[in-house]
Amino acid sequence: MNKRGALQLSVNFLVIIIICIAVFSMSVYILNRFFIHAETIKMVYDERTEKEIERLLDDGSKVAIPFDRKTIYNGEFKTFGIGVLNILNSGSSNTFEINVHFNQAFNKRSVKICDILDSSSCGSPDQWLQTTGDTGFIGSGVTIQKTIKNNEQEKFLLGVGVKGAPAGTYIFDLNVKYLNNTAWLQYDAPHKLYVEVP
């Protein structure tokens, strides 16, 4: 009787060990899939940003940036929505260029941390920038080019993935230009984007 009880206890113990290993393996697999999927950054408009861009452009703004200030922690990724309305009335369409680049950063005491000339001490903020669509790096930052039909609007997403940044306010310049024959001309007043890193 003792041998039979001991054998039954050994079999039960072995079954429990196998179940535990299976559950642990599945947990590791699911976590691995989750983190791989999380690193594939998808830039999508949230409904509030899209409605705000449309409202601003419908009110006559040439360039709409409804939310120009975001709090982004190190290792975090957020997006800015930008809208452009073509009211040039020259031809059926025009080529527009949006350039965004880092300008300078300040800490909470308003002391400059770094600027465009020395951004490596701040985690190189120009390298945080990502965008969808036609893009190229011209000079510093990121540049988006898009052809927009006359009296129509286009929306753009600018992603910011903060890495290696000391706490502070990071200021990015945003300029929208249009192609007039062979020259790029300023379309609207320069804009600023603010990234607060806690």
C-alpha positions as CSV (number, residue, x, y, z in Angstrom):
1,M,0.0,0.0,0.0
2,N,2.9,2.4,0.8
3,K,4.5,1.7,-2.5
4,R,1.3,2.4,-4.4
5,G,0.7,5.6,-2.5
6,A,4.3,6.7,-3.1
7,L,4.0,6.0,-6.8
8,Q,0.7,7.9,-7.0
9,L,2.3,10.9,-5.2
10,S,5.3,10.8,-7.6
11,V,3.0,10.7,-10.7
12,N,0.9,13.6,-9.3
13,F,4.1,15.6,-8.6
14,L,5.4,14.9,-12.1
15,V,2.0,16.0,-13.7
16,I,2.0,19.2,-11.6
17,I,5.6,20.0,-12.7
18,I,4.7,19.4,-16.4
19,I,1.7,21.7,-16.1
20,C,3.8,24.4,-14.4
21,I,6.4,24.2,-17.1
22,A,3.7,24.5,-19.8
23,V,2.1,27.5,-18.1
24,F,5.4,29.2,-17.6
25,S,6.4,28.6,-21.3
26,M,3.1,30.0,-22.5
27,S,3.5,33.1,-20.3
28,V,7.0,33.8,-21.6
29,Y,5.8,33.3,-25.2
30,I,2.8,35.7,-24.7
31,L,5.0,38.4,-23.0
32,N,7.6,38.1,-25.8
33,R,4.9,38.6,-28.4
34,F,3.4,41.5,-26.5
35,F,6.8,43.4,-26.3
36,I,7.6,42.7,-29.9
37,H,4.2,44.1,-30.9
38,A,4.7,47.1,-28.6
39,E,7.9,48.0,-30.3
40,T,6.3,48.2,-33.7
41,I,5.1,51.8,-33.3
42,K,1.9,52.6,-35.1
43,M,1.2,56.3,-35.6
44,V,-2.5,56.9,-35.6
45,Y,-4.7,60.0,-35.0
46,D,-6.8,59.9,-32.0
47,E,-10.3,61.1,-32.7
48,R,-10.0,64.3,-30.6
49,T,-6.9,65.4,-32.5
50,E,-8.4,64.8,-35.9
51,K,-11.6,66.7,-35.1
52,E,-9.6,69.6,-33.7
53,I,-7.4,69.8,-36.8
54,E,-10.5,69.8,-39.0
55,R,-12.2,72.5,-36.9
56,L,-9.1,74.8,-37.0
57,L,-8.7,74.4,-40.8
58,D,-12.4,74.9,-41.3
59,D,-12.1,78.2,-39.3
60,G,-9.5,79.4,-41.9
61,S,-6.2,78.5,-40.4
62,K,-3.6,77.6,-43.0
63,V,-1.7,75.4,-40.6
64,A,-3.4,73.7,-37.6
65,I,-1.6,72.2,-34.6
66,P,-4.3,71.7,-32.0
67,F,-2.1,70.3,-29.3
68,D,1.4,71.8,-29.4
69,R,2.6,70.7,-26.0
70,K,2.9,67.0,-24.8
71,T,4.4,65.4,-21.7
72,I,6.6,62.5,-22.7
73,Y,8.6,60.3,-20.4
74,N,11.9,58.7,-21.4
75,G,11.2,55.6,-23.4
76,E,7.7,56.8,-24.2
77,F,6.3,57.6,-27.7
78,K,3.5,60.2,-28.5
79,T,2.3,61.9,-31.6
80,F,1.5,65.5,-32.7
81,G,-1.2,66.1,-35.3
82,I,-0.6,68.7,-38.0
83,G,-3.0,69.9,-40.6
84,V,-2.3,72.1,-43.7
85,L,-5.0,73.8,-45.9
86,N,-3.9,74.9,-49.4
87,I,-5.4,78.3,-50.1
88,L,-2.8,79.5,-52.5
89,N,-5.2,79.4,-55.5
90,S,-2.3,79.0,-57.9
91,G,-2.8,76.0,-60.1
92,S,-4.6,72.8,-59.3
93,S,-2.2,71.7,-56.6
94,N,1.0,72.8,-54.7
95,T,3.9,71.0,-53.1
96,F,4.2,71.7,-49.4
97,E,7.1,70.9,-47.1
98,I,6.9,70.6,-43.3
99,N,10.3,70.8,-41.5
100,V,10.5,70.1,-37.8
101,H,13.8,70.3,-35.9
102,F,15.1,70.7,-32.4
103,N,15.9,74.3,-31.3
104,Q,16.7,74.3,-27.5
105,A,15.9,72.8,-24.1
106,F,15.5,74.4,-20.6
107,N,15.2,72.8,-17.2
108,K,12.6,73.7,-14.6
109,R,14.6,76.7,-13.5
110,S,14.6,78.1,-17.1
111,V,18.4,77.3,-17.4
112,K,19.3,76.2,-20.9
113,I,20.3,72.5,-21.0
114,C,21.3,72.3,-24.6
115,D,20.5,73.8,-28.0
116,I,20.7,73.0,-31.7
117,L,24.5,73.3,-31.7
118,D,25.0,70.9,-28.8
119,S,22.1,68.5,-28.6
120,S,24.1,65.3,-27.9
121,S,24.1,66.1,-24.2
122,C,20.2,66.0,-24.3
123,G,19.9,62.7,-26.1
124,S,19.9,64.1,-29.6
125,P,16.3,65.3,-29.8
126,D,16.3,65.4,-33.7
127,Q,16.6,61.7,-33.6
128,W,13.4,61.3,-31.6
129,L,11.3,62.5,-34.6
130,Q,9.4,60.1,-36.8
131,T,6.7,60.6,-39.4
132,T,4.6,58.9,-41.9
133,G,4.4,59.6,-45.6
134,D,7.0,61.1,-47.9
135,T,9.9,62.0,-45.6
136,G,13.5,62.9,-45.7
137,F,16.1,64.3,-43.4
138,I,17.2,67.6,-44.8
139,G,19.6,69.4,-42.6
140,S,18.4,68.6,-39.1
141,G,15.1,67.1,-37.9
142,V,12.6,65.6,-40.2
143,T,11.0,66.9,-43.4
144,I,7.7,65.9,-44.9
145,Q,6.8,66.8,-48.5
146,K,3.3,66.4,-49.8
147,T,1.3,67.7,-52.8
148,I,-2.0,69.2,-51.8
149,K,-4.8,70.1,-54.2
150,N,-6.1,73.6,-54.2
151,N,-8.7,74.3,-51.4
152,E,-8.1,70.9,-49.8
153,Q,-6.4,69.9,-46.6
154,E,-4.0,67.2,-45.5
155,K,-3.2,65.8,-42.1
156,F,0.2,64.7,-40.9
157,L,1.5,62.9,-37.9
158,L,4.8,63.6,-36.2
159,G,5.9,61.0,-33.7
160,V,8.3,61.8,-30.8
161,G,10.1,58.9,-29.0
162,V,12.1,60.4,-26.2
163,K,15.3,58.7,-25.3
164,G,18.2,59.6,-22.9
165,A,16.8,63.1,-22.1
166,P,17.4,65.0,-18.9
167,A,14.2,66.5,-17.4
168,G,13.1,69.8,-19.0
169,T,11.2,71.5,-21.8
170,Y,12.3,70.7,-25.3
171,I,11.4,73.2,-28.0
172,F,11.1,72.2,-31.7
173,D,10.6,74.6,-34.6
174,L,8.0,73.7,-37.2
175,N,8.0,75.5,-40.6
176,V,5.6,75.0,-43.5
177,K,6.8,76.1,-46.9
178,Y,5.5,75.7,-50.4
179,L,7.3,75.3,-53.8
180,N,6.9,78.4,-56.0
181,N,8.6,77.4,-59.3
182,T,12.1,76.5,-58.0
183,A,12.1,78.4,-54.6
184,W,10.6,77.3,-51.3
185,L,8.6,80.1,-49.7
186,Q,7.3,80.4,-46.2
187,Y,3.5,79.5,-46.2
188,D,2.6,80.4,-42.6
189,A,4.3,81.9,-39.6
190,P,6.8,79.5,-37.8
191,H,5.3,77.3,-35.1
192,K,6.7,75.7,-32.0
193,L,6.2,72.3,-30.5
194,Y,6.9,71.7,-26.8
195,V,7.9,68.4,-25.3
196,E,8.0,68.3,-21.5
197,V,10.2,65.5,-20.2
198,P,9.5,64.9,-16.4
